[in-house]
Amino acid sequence: MSGVHRLNRAALGALPPASRPRVDPAGLRPRIVHFGIGAFHRAHQAVYTENAAADSGEPWGIAAVAPRSAATVDALRAQDCLYSVTERGPEGDAPRVVGSLTGAYLLGRDGAVVDGLLTDPEVTVVTLTITEKGYRAAGPDTVIARLAAGLAARMRSGAAPVSVVSCDNMADNGAVLRTAVRDAVRASGGRDRERILELIDRYVAFPATVVDRIVPAATTADLTDTATRLGVHDALPVSGEPYRQWVLEDRFAAPRPPWELDGALLVPDVAPYQLTKLRLLNGSHSALAALGIAAGRTTVADAMADGWGERLVKALCAEVAPTLPDGGPDPGRYADDLVARFRNPGMRHLLRQIASDGSLKITERWLPALRVLRERGAATPVLELALAGWVNLTRDQDIPDPAQDALAACRRTAADDTAVVRALLTTVGAPDLAGDSGLVTAVVRHLPALRVGRVDI
């Protein structure tokens, strides 16, 4: 971008004061290693960490490691590891440069540096955003293999305890990460692996977390808009909604940033928060996607602009709330927050993106709550409507789904709508619900209206 200087430390003095980092990047130390430097981490944990460092005066910095993206690492290094986050809200956009990254590294190319950081006693926290697939990936060059080898070396050296924190969006992420690391240690073939496993159990904590912030993919327009607002060229801008949430199990083995100073919640059990997010936020998202696509809408905000959007979200949350455990957020206030978040026109969250992999999502987001409610004899009109939206959506072969062929076969072989609904439910592992005649009849009743783009709620 000609005529505009690159974002780097030398350019910070020319930025508007409100857009500068809250910390002096030169005063931070790499006390956290983070794997996965995509947009979500940069708009979520890195922001919490910078604010915690600023509010506490403690020099918490992040050494960021990319598993594969050399381009991201090189772009960050060219900018002295600075980048901007733009908060997109109804009142307008507000960009701010974040300075919490002390270094950027590529897992393979900079392996020796990464290994050294993992055994450094100054490093007391390791965080990860590597997506669910990253925990199942096999091979010596994966994040989990490198992390396991680093922890083993750390245990052998007698370095300080460390907390390893998954920030990926999956249930029981701490336990999943612990299992993946232990499996990798066992697979390493080291003669002392049983001793290493004992030391990991003693000196490494794997707290569970829940993370939440909508962070859309950056566009060319974001690059131009950021340069205009800041007066410098940022090659890696990210944006996010005003809402942020981070819930952490209060079980750490070593010092950590005081993230609670920036609003993070430290709780004894994250499960109620995880289930609330899954059934209310994710459940509402899937319902809006299925019904919004039927109504010809493109984004979540578009669906919320229709009269039925807000009614759907509030009614779904009220219907599902009795299935949630105690100890989590208040479902009514949570629903109000969802309505405000989903209405935000600055977030172009595509319905077709949310609708992808629907056969997997509904089995987690809707069906467990539906079973609980129907076993109790409770009415389930909103989940019935949502389920009808998904049944209608299975006609669209352009929405990716791992069970697409099986779903298409259900439609091809079933004699009528009732048979289609029963077959689809059986295919996604819910033969019990397929055998619920009252449920199936209610779902079928909604289908004619949805086929002509009408959402009745």
C-alpha positions in Angstrom: 0.0 0.0 0.0 2.0 2.9 -1.3 2.3 6.1 0.7 1.4 4.4 3.9 4.0 3.4 6.4 4.1 -0.2 7.8 2.9 -0.8 11.3 5.9 -1.4 13.6 7.3 -0.1 16.9 8.8 3.0 15.3 5.3 3.9 14.0 3.6 3.7 17.4 4.3 7.3 18.4 2.3 8.6 15.4 -0.8 6.6 16.2 -3.8 8.2 18.0 -3.2 7.5 21.8 -6.4 5.4 22.0 -5.1 3.1 19.3 -1.7 2.4 20.8 -0.9 -0.8 22.8 -1.7 -0.7 26.5 1.8 -2.0 27.2 5.3 -1.2 26.1 6.1 -4.2 24.0 9.8 -3.8 24.7 9.1 -4.3 28.4 7.4 -7.7 28.1 9.1 -11.1 28.5 8.1 -14.4 26.8 6.4 -16.1 29.8 3.6 -17.7 27.7 4.1 -20.0 24.7 1.1 -20.1 22.4 0.5 -22.6 19.5 -1.8 -21.3 16.7 -1.6 -17.6 15.9 -4.8 -17.3 13.8 -7.3 -14.5 14.0 -9.2 -15.9 17.1 -6.1 -16.1 19.3 -5.1 -12.6 18.3 -8.5 -11.2 19.0 -9.1 -13.1 22.2 -6.3 -14.5 24.5 -3.7 -12.1 23.3 -6.0 -9.2 24.1 -6.8 -10.6 27.6 -3.1 -11.1 28.2 -2.1 -7.5 27.1 -4.9 -6.0 29.4 -3.8 -8.3 32.3 -0.2 -7.2 31.9 -1.2 -3.5 31.7 -3.5 -3.7 34.7 -1.1 -5.6 36.9 2.2 -4.2 35.7 3.5 -7.7 35.3 5.6 -8.4 32.1 3.4 -11.2 30.6 4.4 -11.6 26.9 3.5 -14.3 24.4 5.9 -16.3 22.2 3.6 -17.2 19.4 4.1 -20.4 17.3 2.4 -21.1 14.0 2.1 -24.8 13.1 2.3 -24.2 9.4 1.7 -20.6 8.3 5.1 -19.2 7.4 3.4 -16.2 5.8 1.8 -15.2 9.1 5.0 -15.5 11.0 7.0 -13.5 8.5 4.3 -10.8 8.4 4.3 -10.5 12.2 8.0 -10.3 12.3 8.1 -7.5 9.7 5.7 -5.6 12.0 7.7 -6.2 15.2 4.9 -8.7 16.2 2.3 -5.8 16.3 -1.1 -6.0 14.7 -4.5 -4.4 15.2 -7.8 -5.5 16.5 -10.9 -3.6 15.4 -14.0 -3.9 17.6 -17.0 -3.8 15.3 -20.1 -2.7 17.1 -23.4 -0.9 16.4 -21.8 2.4 17.6 -18.9 2.1 15.1 -15.5 0.6 14.7 -12.6 1.1 17.0 -9.1 -0.2 16.0 -6.4 -0.7 18.6 -2.8 -2.1 18.1 -2.0 -5.1 20.4 1.5 -5.5 21.7 1.4 -8.7 23.7 3.4 -10.9 21.3 7.1 -10.9 22.0 8.0 -13.2 19.1 6.6 -15.2 16.2 8.0 -18.6 15.2 7.2 -21.4 12.8 7.0 -24.9 14.4 9.3 -26.6 11.9 11.7 -23.9 10.9 12.2 -22.5 14.4 12.0 -25.8 16.2 15.1 -25.3 18.3 13.8 -21.9 19.6 10.4 -23.5 20.4 12.0 -26.4 22.2 14.1 -23.9 24.3 11.0 -22.0 25.2 9.2 -25.1 26.4 12.0 -25.9 28.8 12.5 -22.3 30.0 11.6 -21.9 33.7 10.4 -18.4 32.9 7.6 -19.9 30.8 4.9 -21.0 33.1 1.9 -21.1 30.7 1.4 -22.8 27.3 -1.9 -22.1 25.4 -3.3 -23.6 22.3 -5.8 -22.7 19.5 -5.1 -25.5 17.0 -8.7 -26.5 16.2 -10.2 -29.9 17.2 -8.4 -31.6 14.3 -5.0 -30.6 15.8 -5.6 -32.9 18.8 -6.0 -35.9 16.5 -3.2 -35.2 14.1 -0.4 -37.8 14.1 3.3 -37.5 13.3 6.4 -36.0 14.8 5.9 -32.6 13.4 2.5 -31.9 14.9 1.9 -29.5 17.8 0.9 -32.2 20.2 4.1 -34.2 19.4 6.3 -31.2 19.8 4.5 -30.1 23.0 4.8 -33.7 24.5 8.5 -33.7 23.6 9.0 -30.3 25.2 7.2 -31.2 28.4 9.2 -34.4 28.6 12.4 -32.4 28.2 11.1 -29.9 30.8 10.4 -32.7 33.3 13.9 -34.2 32.7 15.6 -30.9 33.3 13.7 -30.2 36.6 12.3 -26.9 35.3 9.4 -25.3 37.0 5.8 -26.6 36.9 3.7 -25.4 34.0 0.0 -25.0 33.0 -1.1 -26.1 29.5 -4.3 -24.5 28.5 -6.5 -25.5 25.5 -8.5 -22.6 24.2 -10.2 -24.6 21.5 -13.9 -24.8 21.2 -14.6 -28.4 22.3 -16.1 -30.0 25.4 -13.7 -31.0 28.2 -10.8 -29.5 26.2 -8.4 -29.8 29.2 -9.0 -33.5 29.6 -8.8 -34.0 25.8 -5.4 -32.2 25.7 -4.1 -34.1 28.7 -5.0 -37.4 27.0 -3.4 -36.3 23.7 -0.2 -35.3 25.4 0.1 -38.5 27.4 -0.6 -40.6 24.3 2.2 -38.8 22.5 4.6 -39.4 25.3 3.8 -43.1 25.3 4.2 -43.2 21.5 7.6 -41.5 21.7 9.4 -44.7 22.7 11.5 -43.1 25.4 12.8 -45.5 28.0 11.8 -43.2 30.8 8.3 -42.5 29.5 6.6 -43.9 32.6 8.6 -41.7 34.8 7.8 -38.7 32.5 4.1 -39.5 32.7 4.3 -39.5 36.5 6.1 -36.1 36.5 3.6 -34.6 34.1 0.8 -35.8 36.4 2.6 -34.1 39.3 3.8 -30.8 37.8 1.7 -30.1 34.7 -1.9 -28.8 34.9 -4.4 -29.0 32.1 -7.3 -26.7 33.1 -10.5 -26.7 31.0 -11.7 -23.5 29.4 -14.6 -22.0 27.5 -13.8 -19.2 25.0 -16.2 -17.0 23.1 -15.9 -14.2 20.6 -17.1 -13.9 17.0 -14.0 -13.2 14.9 -14.8 -13.1 11.1 -12.2 -13.7 8.5 -10.3 -10.6 7.4 -11.1 -9.2 4.0 -9.4 -6.8 1.6 -11.8 -4.1 2.8 -10.5 -4.7 6.4 -6.9 -3.9 5.2 -7.9 -0.7 3.6 -10.2 0.4 6.4 -7.5 -0.3 9.1 -4.9 1.7 7.1 -7.3 4.6 6.8 -8.2 4.6 10.5 -4.6 4.0 11.9 -2.6 5.8 9.2 -0.3 2.8 8.9 -0.5 -0.4 6.9 -1.2 -3.5 9.0 -0.8 -6.7 7.0 -2.6 -8.8 9.7 -5.6 -6.9 11.0 -8.3 -8.8 12.8 -11.8 -7.7 13.9 -14.2 -9.0 16.5 -17.5 -8.3 18.1 -17.5 -6.2 21.3 -18.5 -9.3 23.4 -15.7 -11.5 24.8 -15.8 -14.3 27.3 -13.1 -16.6 28.8 -14.0 -19.0 31.5 -11.1 -21.0 33.0 -11.0 -23.8 35.5 -9.2 -22.5 38.5 -6.6 -25.2 38.5 -3.1 -24.0 37.6 0.3 -25.5 38.4 2.3 -22.3 38.1 2.0 -18.5 37.9 -0.3 -17.1 35.3 -1.5 -13.7 34.1 -4.3 -12.2 36.2 -6.7 -12.5 33.3 -9.6 -11.9 35.7 -8.6 -8.2 35.8 -9.9 -8.1 32.2 -13.1 -9.9 33.0 -12.1 -13.6 32.6 -13.9 -15.9 35.0 -11.9 -18.4 37.2 -14.3 -21.1 38.3 -14.1 -24.5 39.9 -16.0 -26.2 37.0 -16.5 -24.9 33.5 -19.0 -27.5 32.5 -22.1 -25.4 33.2 -20.7 -22.6 31.1 -19.7 -25.0 28.3 -23.2 -26.6 28.2 -24.9 -23.2 28.3 -22.8 -22.0 25.3 -23.4 -25.3 23.4 -27.2 -25.4 23.9 -28.0 -21.7 23.9 -25.5 -19.9 21.7 -24.5 -22.7 19.3 -28.1 -24.1 19.4 -29.5 -20.8 18.5 -26.9 -20.3 15.7 -27.9 -23.6 14.1 -31.6 -22.8 14.3 -31.1 -19.4 12.8 -29.0 -20.9 10.0 -31.5 -23.6 9.1 -34.5 -21.3 9.3 -32.8 -18.2 7.9 -31.6 -20.1 4.8 -35.2 -21.3 4.2 -36.3 -17.7 4.5 -33.7 -16.5 2.0 -31.4 -14.7 4.4 -27.6 -14.6 4.2 -26.2 -13.6 7.6 -27.2 -14.0 11.3 -27.9 -10.2 11.4 -30.1 -10.6 8.4 -32.1 -13.3 10.1 -32.3 -11.2 13.3 -33.7 -8.3 11.2 -36.8 -10.4 10.5 -39.5 -10.4 13.1 -39.1 -14.1 13.9 -35.3 -14.0 14.6 -35.4 -12.5 18.1 -38.5 -14.5 19.0 -36.7 -17.7 17.9 -33.6 -17.0 20.0 -35.5 -16.1 23.2 -38.0 -18.9 22.8 -35.2 -21.5 22.2 -33.2 -20.4 25.2 -36.3 -20.4 27.4 -37.3 -23.9 26.2 -33.8 -25.4 26.7 -32.9 -23.6 29.9 -34.5 -26.3 32.2 -31.9 -28.8 30.9 -28.9 -26.7 32.0 -27.1 -27.5 35.3 -26.7 -25.0 38.1 -23.6 -22.9 38.4 -23.5 -21.3 35.0 -24.7 -18.0 33.6 -28.3 -16.9 34.0 -30.1 -18.2 30.9 -32.4 -15.1 30.6 -29.5 -12.6 30.6 -27.5 -14.9 28.4 -30.4 -14.9 25.9 -30.6 -11.1 26.0 -26.8 -10.9 25.3 -27.3 -13.3 22.3 -30.0 -11.1 20.8 -27.7 -8.1 21.0 -24.7 -9.9 19.6 -26.6 -11.6 16.8 -28.2 -8.2 15.8 -24.8 -6.6 15.3 -24.6 -5.6 11.6 -20.8 -5.3 11.8 -20.5 -9.1 12.1 -21.3 -10.7 8.7 -21.6 -14.2 10.1 -22.7 -16.3 7.1 -25.6 -18.7 7.7 -24.3 -21.2 5.2 -21.1 -21.4 7.1 -22.9 -22.1 10.4 -25.2 -24.7 8.6 -22.2 -26.8 7.4 -21.7 -30.2 9.1 -25.3 -30.0 10.4 -25.6 -33.7 11.0 -22.7 -33.4 13.5 -23.8 -30.1 15.1 -27.5 -31.0 15.8 -26.5 -34.2 17.6 -24.6 -32.0 20.2 -26.6 -28.8 20.1 -30.3 -29.9 20.0 -30.8 -33.6 20.4 -29.6 -34.1 24.0 -31.8 -31.3 25.3 -34.7 -32.6 23.2 -34.4 -36.0 24.8 -34.3 -34.6 28.3 -37.4 -32.4 27.7 -39.5 -35.1 26.1 -38.6 -37.6 28.8 -39.9 -35.1 31.3 -43.1 -34.6 29.2 -42.2 -31.0 28.5 -43.4 -29.2 25.3 -40.7 -28.7 22.7 -42.2 -26.5 19.9 -39.1 -24.5 19.2 -36.8 -27.5 18.9 -39.4 -29.2 16.7 -39.3 -26.1 14.4 -35.5 -26.0 14.4 -35.4 -29.7 13.6 -37.8 -29.1 10.7 -35.5 -26.4 9.4 -32.6 -28.9 9.4 -34.7 -31.6 7.6 -35.6 -29.0 5.0 -32.0 -28.0 4.7 -30.9 -31.5 3.9 -32.3 -30.9 0.4 -29.5 -28.5 -0.3 -26.5 -30.5 -1.6 -24.2 -27.4 -1.7 -23.9 -27.2 2.1 -21.0 -29.5 3.2 -21.8 -32.3 5.5 -19.8 -35.5 6.3 -23.0 -37.5 6.1 -24.2 -35.9 2.9 -24.5 -39.2 0.9 -26.4 -40.9 3.7 -28.7 -37.9 4.1 -29.4 -37.9 0.3 -30.2 -41.6 0.4 -32.8 -41.0 3.1 -34.6 -38.6 0.8 -34.3 -40.8 -2.2 -35.7 -43.9 -0.6 -38.3 -42.6 1.8 -41.9 -42.6 0.6 -43.2 -39.4 2.3 -42.2 -36.7 4.7 -42.8 -38.8 7.8 -40.5 -41.5 6.4 -37.9 -38.9 5.5 -37.8 -37.4 9.1 -37.6 -40.9 10.6 -34.8 -41.9 8.3 -32.8 -38.7 8.8 -33.0 -39.0 12.6 -32.0 -42.6 12.5 -29.0 -41.7 10.3 -27.7 -39.1 12.8 -27.9 -41.7 15.6 -31.3 -40.8 17.1 -33.5 -43.9 16.4 -35.2 -43.2 19.8 -36.4 -39.8 18.5 -37.3 -41.3 15.1 -39.6 -43.6 17.0 -41.3 -40.7 18.8 -44.5 -40.3 16.7 -45.5 -37.0 18.4 -42.2 -35.4 17.6 -42.0 -36.7 14.0 -45.6 -35.5 13.3 -44.8 -32.0 14.7 -41.6 -31.7 12.6 -43.5 -32.8 9.4 -46.2 -30.2 10.1 -43.7 -27.4 9.7 -42.2 -28.5 6.4 -44.7 -27.0 3.9 -44.3 -23.5 5.3 -40.5 -23.8 5.3 -40.5 -24.9 1.7 -42.0 -21.6 0.7 -39.7 -19.6 2.9 -42.1 -18.9 5.8 -41.0 -19.2 9.4 -43.9 -19.5 11.8 -43.0 -18.9 15.5 
